[in-house]
Amino acid sequence: MANFLSNPRSTLLSLLLLSLSITSCQQAPPAAQKVTPFKVGAWVTVNKKTDTTALKTLFSKLENAGFNEILINTGTNAELLEQVAPMAKAHKLNVHAWMFTMNRPGDPVAKTNPDWYTVSRDGKSCYDDQPYVNYYQWLCPSRPDAVAHVLSLVQNLAQVPNVESVHLDYIRFVDVFLPIGLLPKYGITQNTERPEYDFCYCEVCRAKFKAAHHRDPLELDHPELDVEWRQFRLNAIREVVNKAYRIAHSNGKILTAAVFPYPTMAANMVRQRWDKWDVDRVYPMLYHNFYNEGIDWVGFATAQGVADLKGKNTELSAGVYVPALLPEELPQLIQHIKAEGASGITFFSANALSDSHLEAIKQSL
């Protein structure tokens, strides 16, 4: 103490050095941030007739182009998926078990239960009167037996080894509105919610809604304007998703889903509000030409989806439509998607990717 008092400059210098020493000890070097690889994937359908050699060649091409995941539709055939998944894994592709969920065309179990199918506002069942196309055979999310059947398929796929996720597609109702670019193909006009495309008005849906809200949606002058009736159907789909989420996670898998572009749009078009779901990753189908939009719209829809998921532990991978994309457009598109906060890009479909597409993707990454 005497030395400090006898030399004030020495005392101040010593205190300063001591302070810096203590501070440097307390401040640990910043931890390295976890970097999540940008996911590049594609949807592909296989069946028992698919040529194995051709499939392996496709997987090899995808690996060489920088792809790291593949979403495989086997028609919910778990045995076939178990055979195919190791082929994809051998090419460093994470496998997602892609399944048709509420739309179950040709499902042999469902076909023996006609009452499982959704019913339109004009009283037609998807069982024998399909809207738009003949493969639209939608099950009702308010029917416990129908939901149990769908969830049993989720369970079967979730038990397959070498699979990262169960990937839900058609997890919604029939399109109330088609994308505007598709309307000329079907020769229809949709400037309001037309009864033949408005689902589901089966007796179970109506009874459940009436018990909760004391009115029959079929007796409303304008059911399309009833907020609770719309929310009832949004909730019905959400409950199926949340149950599937618990099944996937109980089997050590995650749950992913192909969805419409962004939540408010999806809710309006197909009764699907995916920002309210328990789901690990969503793949919005941002098929810009379906909406008469340019590729800049893909960025807009990506940004909207990312913003709507803020605060949720859900990733977003932007789905794009290969036939509407020139190879030279891909570098800008991929960078734009990255800049808007997407965790990946997914192409529909793998078989539509030309060698020029693959080379452009490789160079972009």
Secondary structure by P-SEA (a helix, b strand, c coil): caaaaacaaaaaaaaaaaaaaaaaaacccccccccccbbbbbbbbbcccccaaaaaaaaaaaaaacccbbbbbcccaaaaaaaaaaaaaaacbbbbbccccccccccaaaaaccccbbbccccccccccccccccccccccccaaaaaaaaaaaaaaaacccccccccccccccccccccccccccccccccccccccccccaaaaaaaaaaccccccccccccccaaaaaaaaaaaaaaaaaaaaaaaaacbbbbbbbcccaaaaaaccccccccccccbbbcccccccccccaaaaaaaaaaaaaaaccccbbbbbbbbcccccccccaaaaaaaaaaccccccccccccccaaaaaaaaaac
